[in-house]
Amino acid sequence: MKKIIGAAFVLAGVIGSTHAAEACGTVTIADMNWSSAELIANVDKFILQEGYGCEAELIPGDTMPTGTSMVEKGKPDVAPEFWSNSFSAALEKGVKEKRLRVAGDSLSDGGEEGFWVPEYMVKADPSLATLKGIKANVKLFKHPEDPSKSAFMTCPAGWGCQITNANLYKALKLEEAGFELLDPGSAAGLSGAIAKAYERKKPWFGYYWAPTPILGKYKMVKVDFGSGIDAEHYKACIGQADCENPKPTMYPPSPVKTVTTEEFASREPAAFAYLAKRSFKNAQMNGLLAWMEENQADGDVAMEYFLKNNEATWTPWVPSDVAAKVKAALAKL
């Protein structure tokens, strides 16, 4: 009798497990049009498909249209890397109305912005990790078009960070220190300027953000303004084109969330629990993006590289039985 009862429990467990896998059904995942989001979307697809038995499907996405579609149409089910600053009011409204649910942080550090100098400069002179040290050595940072002047490289015209940089340029009194704002002309011009300086071991001072392949390939140090972060002033003034009295503040981290529809979160609590745990640090993502660029890898190839080489990172995101299924599937690739 005990054997029969035990067998019944085992059979029930198998049936329950199979039923859970079948119940997952189709899961649509937004494949955003930048490398880190593409990588995370492919990681989510593989783990949900192979580990949880979902029929996972990637669909093209971008922040505003994806967020709007999730609120209004309930699709896609998952936005793996959602930069919420530009959609914050609508996101809060969607959560309040129980249309959306925030699973967790895609990037545990948040999106990172700042003023940077090459690491080799700081190793030679640690004071260059501070704005005070930068100002004291202004003549190091020669303007490429006029060596008698010094340059701070800002964002290309039309980018939102052009506004924040201009306000911080004023707040930090960089003009009085002897710096001129230098427009790189394009994203390629900005990243190319860092690469050129690094390869020649020359001074460079300017704006950049993470996660990016550039900061994975070239080790840079974020300059400390000595001001701390004033998130309210940043939002109310530094980020506004009509900021009349800008004050020094470091860039606050940009919230980068994993967002799902409420319907998906309620229907698939196990899959949602995985998404709530799945998170990357900027330093790790910078390295992965650099690898993608060097190997001309798309999100699917990068997913395989990440999962095969970083078990210690991703296995804590899932239960042991799910991890075993994912590893078995990886072995077949």
C-alpha positions as CSV (number, residue, x, y, z in Angstrom):
1,M,0.0,0.0,0.0
2,K,2.8,2.4,0.9
3,K,4.5,1.7,-2.5
4,I,1.2,2.4,-4.3
5,I,0.7,5.7,-2.5
6,G,4.3,6.7,-3.1
7,A,4.0,5.9,-6.8
8,A,0.8,7.9,-6.9
9,F,2.5,10.9,-5.4
10,V,5.4,10.6,-7.9
11,L,2.9,10.3,-10.8
12,A,1.0,13.3,-9.5
13,G,4.3,15.3,-9.4
14,V,5.1,14.4,-12.9
15,I,1.6,15.3,-14.2
16,G,1.8,18.5,-12.2
17,S,5.1,19.4,-13.7
18,T,4.0,18.6,-17.2
19,H,0.8,20.5,-16.7
20,A,2.8,23.6,-15.5
21,A,5.0,23.4,-18.5
22,E,2.1,23.1,-20.9
23,A,0.2,25.9,-19.1
24,C,3.0,28.4,-19.8
25,G,1.9,28.7,-23.5
26,T,3.2,31.4,-25.7
27,V,5.3,34.3,-24.2
28,T,6.1,37.3,-26.3
29,I,9.3,39.1,-25.5
30,A,10.3,42.6,-26.7
31,D,13.6,42.5,-28.6
32,M,14.7,46.1,-28.3
33,N,16.9,47.6,-30.9
34,W,20.2,48.0,-28.9
35,S,22.7,45.3,-28.0
36,S,22.3,44.8,-24.3
37,A,18.5,44.5,-24.6
38,E,18.9,42.1,-27.5
39,L,21.2,39.9,-25.4
40,I,18.8,39.9,-22.4
41,A,15.8,39.2,-24.6
42,N,17.6,36.1,-26.1
43,V,18.7,34.9,-22.6
44,D,15.1,35.2,-21.4
45,K,13.8,33.4,-24.5
46,F,16.1,30.5,-24.0
47,I,15.6,30.1,-20.3
48,L,11.8,30.5,-20.5
49,Q,11.6,28.1,-23.4
50,E,14.1,25.4,-22.3
51,G,13.7,25.8,-18.5
52,Y,10.0,26.5,-18.0
53,G,8.5,24.9,-21.1
54,C,7.2,28.2,-22.6
55,E,6.8,28.8,-26.3
56,A,8.9,32.0,-26.3
57,E,8.8,34.4,-29.2
58,L,10.8,37.6,-29.8
59,I,9.1,40.5,-31.4
60,P,10.7,43.9,-32.4
61,G,10.4,46.6,-29.8
62,D,11.5,50.0,-28.6
63,T,10.8,51.9,-25.3
64,M,7.9,54.1,-26.2
65,P,5.9,51.9,-28.6
66,T,6.5,48.7,-26.6
67,G,5.4,50.4,-23.3
68,T,2.3,51.8,-25.0
69,S,1.4,48.5,-26.6
70,M,1.8,46.7,-23.3
71,V,-0.6,49.2,-21.6
72,E,-3.2,49.4,-24.4
73,K,-3.1,45.9,-25.9
74,G,-1.5,43.7,-23.3
75,K,1.3,42.7,-25.6
76,P,4.2,41.9,-25.6
77,D,4.2,39.9,-22.3
78,V,7.7,41.0,-21.4
79,A,10.0,44.0,-21.9
80,P,13.4,42.7,-20.6
81,E,15.3,46.0,-20.6
82,F,13.0,49.0,-20.1
83,W,14.6,52.4,-19.6
84,S,11.8,53.9,-17.6
85,N,12.8,57.5,-17.3
86,S,11.1,58.5,-20.6
87,F,8.0,56.5,-19.8
88,S,7.8,56.9,-16.0
89,A,4.3,58.5,-15.7
90,A,2.7,56.0,-18.1
91,L,4.5,53.1,-16.3
92,E,3.2,54.2,-12.9
93,K,-0.3,54.6,-14.3
94,G,-0.1,51.1,-15.9
95,V,1.0,49.5,-12.6
96,K,-1.7,51.4,-10.7
97,E,-4.4,50.2,-13.1
98,K,-3.0,46.7,-12.9
99,R,-2.1,46.5,-16.5
100,L,1.7,46.3,-15.9
101,R,3.9,44.8,-13.2
102,V,7.6,45.7,-12.6
103,A,9.6,42.5,-12.1
104,G,12.9,44.0,-11.1
105,D,16.1,45.6,-12.3
106,S,17.5,44.6,-15.6
107,L,20.7,46.5,-14.7
108,S,21.3,46.3,-10.9
109,D,23.4,49.5,-11.1
110,G,20.9,51.3,-13.3
111,G,21.9,53.0,-16.5
112,E,25.1,55.0,-15.8
113,E,26.0,58.4,-17.1
114,G,28.9,60.6,-16.2
115,F,32.1,62.5,-17.2
116,W,35.0,60.2,-17.7
117,V,38.8,60.1,-18.1
118,P,40.9,57.1,-19.2
119,E,42.1,54.8,-16.4
120,Y,45.7,55.2,-17.3
121,M,45.5,58.9,-16.5
122,V,44.2,58.2,-13.0
123,K,46.9,55.6,-12.4
124,A,49.5,58.3,-13.2
125,D,47.7,61.0,-11.2
126,P,44.9,59.8,-8.8
127,S,43.7,63.5,-8.5
128,L,42.3,63.2,-12.0
129,A,39.5,61.1,-10.7
130,T,38.1,64.3,-9.2
131,L,36.7,67.4,-10.8
132,K,39.1,69.5,-8.6
133,G,42.1,67.5,-10.1
134,I,40.7,67.9,-13.6
135,K,40.5,71.7,-13.3
136,A,44.0,71.9,-11.8
137,N,45.3,70.1,-14.9
138,V,43.1,71.7,-17.5
139,K,46.0,72.2,-20.0
140,L,46.4,68.4,-20.3
141,F,43.1,68.2,-22.2
142,K,44.0,69.9,-25.5
143,H,41.4,70.9,-28.0
144,P,41.9,68.8,-31.1
145,E,41.4,71.8,-33.4
146,D,43.3,74.4,-31.3
147,P,45.9,73.0,-28.9
148,S,46.0,76.4,-27.2
149,K,42.6,75.6,-25.8
150,S,41.2,72.8,-23.6
151,A,38.2,70.6,-24.5
152,F,35.4,68.8,-22.8
153,M,33.6,66.4,-25.2
154,T,29.9,66.6,-24.9
155,C,27.0,64.7,-26.7
156,P,26.2,65.1,-30.4
157,A,23.6,67.8,-31.2
158,G,20.0,66.6,-30.7
159,W,20.7,64.1,-27.9
160,G,19.0,64.6,-24.5
161,C,22.4,64.5,-22.8
162,Q,23.4,67.6,-24.7
163,I,21.0,69.6,-22.4
164,T,22.2,68.0,-19.2
165,N,25.9,68.4,-20.2
166,A,25.4,72.1,-21.1
167,N,23.7,72.7,-17.7
168,L,26.5,70.8,-15.8
169,Y,29.1,72.7,-17.8
170,K,27.7,75.9,-16.4
171,A,27.1,74.5,-12.9
172,L,30.6,73.1,-12.6
173,K,32.1,76.3,-14.0
174,L,34.1,74.4,-16.6
175,E,34.2,77.5,-18.9
176,E,35.8,79.5,-16.1
177,A,38.3,76.6,-15.7
178,G,39.3,76.9,-19.3
179,F,37.3,74.2,-21.0
180,E,35.3,74.6,-24.3
181,L,32.4,72.3,-25.1
182,L,33.3,70.1,-28.1
183,D,30.5,68.5,-30.2
184,P,31.7,65.1,-31.5
185,G,29.2,65.3,-34.4
186,S,27.9,61.8,-34.0
187,A,27.8,58.7,-31.8
188,A,30.6,57.3,-33.8
189,G,32.6,60.5,-33.4
190,L,32.2,60.3,-29.6
191,S,33.2,56.6,-29.2
192,G,35.9,57.1,-31.8
193,A,37.4,59.9,-29.8
194,I,37.8,57.7,-26.8
195,A,39.3,54.8,-28.8
196,K,41.8,57.2,-30.5
197,A,42.9,58.7,-27.2
198,Y,43.1,55.3,-25.5
199,E,45.2,53.7,-28.3
200,R,47.6,56.6,-28.2
201,K,47.5,56.9,-24.4
202,K,46.5,60.6,-24.7
203,P,44.4,62.7,-22.3
204,W,40.6,62.7,-22.8
205,F,37.8,64.3,-20.8
206,G,34.1,64.0,-21.7
207,Y,30.7,62.4,-21.4
208,Y,29.7,58.8,-21.9
209,W,27.3,56.2,-20.5
210,A,27.0,52.5,-19.6
211,P,26.4,49.8,-20.4
212,T,28.3,50.1,-23.7
213,P,30.9,48.2,-25.6
214,I,33.3,51.2,-25.4
215,L,33.4,51.1,-21.6
216,G,33.9,47.3,-21.8
217,K,36.8,47.6,-24.2
218,Y,38.5,50.8,-22.8
219,K,38.8,51.2,-19.0
220,M,37.5,54.6,-18.0
221,V,37.1,56.3,-14.6
222,K,34.0,58.3,-13.8
223,V,35.0,61.8,-12.5
224,D,33.7,62.6,-9.0
225,F,32.3,66.1,-8.9
226,G,32.4,66.1,-5.1
227,S,28.7,67.1,-5.1
228,G,26.9,63.8,-4.5
229,I,23.6,63.2,-6.3
230,D,20.7,65.6,-6.1
231,A,18.1,63.6,-8.0
232,E,15.4,66.2,-7.5
233,H,17.5,69.1,-8.8
234,Y,18.6,66.9,-11.7
235,K,15.0,66.2,-12.7
236,A,13.7,69.7,-12.1
237,C,16.6,71.7,-13.6
238,I,19.6,69.9,-15.0
239,G,17.5,67.8,-17.4
240,Q,15.5,70.9,-18.5
241,A,16.5,73.1,-21.4
242,D,15.3,76.2,-19.5
243,C,17.3,75.5,-16.3
244,E,18.3,79.0,-15.1
245,N,20.3,78.2,-12.0
246,P,22.0,74.8,-12.4
247,K,23.8,73.4,-9.4
248,P,26.4,70.6,-9.4
249,T,25.1,67.1,-9.1
250,M,26.4,63.7,-10.3
251,Y,24.1,61.9,-12.7
252,P,21.6,59.8,-10.8
253,P,21.3,56.2,-12.1
254,S,18.6,55.7,-14.7
255,P,16.1,53.1,-13.7
256,V,16.3,50.1,-16.1
257,K,13.6,47.6,-15.3
258,T,12.1,44.4,-16.5
259,V,8.4,45.0,-17.1
260,T,5.7,42.5,-17.8
261,T,1.9,42.6,-18.3
262,E,-0.1,42.0,-15.2
263,E,-1.8,39.1,-17.1
264,F,1.5,37.4,-17.7
265,A,2.7,37.9,-14.1
266,S,-0.5,36.4,-12.7
267,R,-0.6,33.5,-15.2
268,E,3.0,32.5,-14.9
269,P,4.3,33.2,-11.4
270,A,7.3,30.8,-11.7
271,A,8.5,32.5,-14.9
272,F,7.8,35.9,-13.4
273,A,10.0,34.9,-10.3
274,Y,12.9,34.2,-12.7
275,L,12.5,37.6,-14.4
276,A,12.4,39.3,-10.9
277,K,15.8,37.7,-10.1
278,R,17.5,38.1,-13.5
279,S,19.8,41.1,-13.3
280,F,23.2,42.2,-14.7
281,K,25.8,44.5,-13.4
282,N,27.1,47.3,-15.7
283,A,30.7,46.1,-15.5
284,Q,29.7,42.6,-16.6
285,M,27.4,43.9,-19.4
286,N,30.1,46.3,-20.6
287,G,32.3,43.2,-21.1
288,L,29.6,41.2,-22.8
289,L,28.9,44.1,-25.2
290,A,32.6,44.5,-26.0
291,W,32.7,40.7,-26.8
292,M,29.6,41.1,-29.0
293,E,31.2,43.9,-31.0
294,E,34.6,42.2,-31.3
295,N,33.0,39.0,-32.5
296,Q,30.2,40.7,-34.6
297,A,27.8,38.5,-32.6
298,D,24.0,39.0,-32.5
299,G,21.8,38.4,-29.5
300,D,21.4,34.7,-30.1
301,V,25.1,34.0,-30.4
302,A,25.8,36.2,-27.3
303,M,23.2,34.4,-25.3
304,E,24.9,31.1,-25.9
305,Y,28.3,32.6,-25.0
306,F,26.9,34.1,-21.8
307,L,25.0,31.0,-20.6
308,K,27.9,28.6,-21.3
309,N,30.6,30.8,-19.7
310,N,28.7,32.4,-16.8
311,E,26.9,29.6,-14.9
312,A,27.8,31.2,-11.5
313,T,25.8,34.3,-12.6
314,W,22.6,32.8,-14.1
315,T,22.0,29.6,-12.1
316,P,21.0,31.5,-8.9
317,W,18.2,33.1,-11.0
318,V,16.3,29.8,-11.4
319,P,15.5,26.6,-9.3
320,S,18.0,23.7,-9.6
321,D,15.6,21.6,-11.8
322,V,15.2,24.5,-14.3
323,A,19.0,25.1,-14.3
324,A,19.5,21.4,-15.2
325,K,17.1,21.6,-18.1
326,V,18.8,24.8,-19.4
327,K,22.2,23.2,-19.2
328,A,21.0,20.1,-21.0
329,A,19.6,22.3,-23.8
330,L,22.9,24.2,-24.0
331,A,24.9,21.0,-24.4
332,K,22.9,20.3,-27.6
333,L,23.8,23.7,-29.2
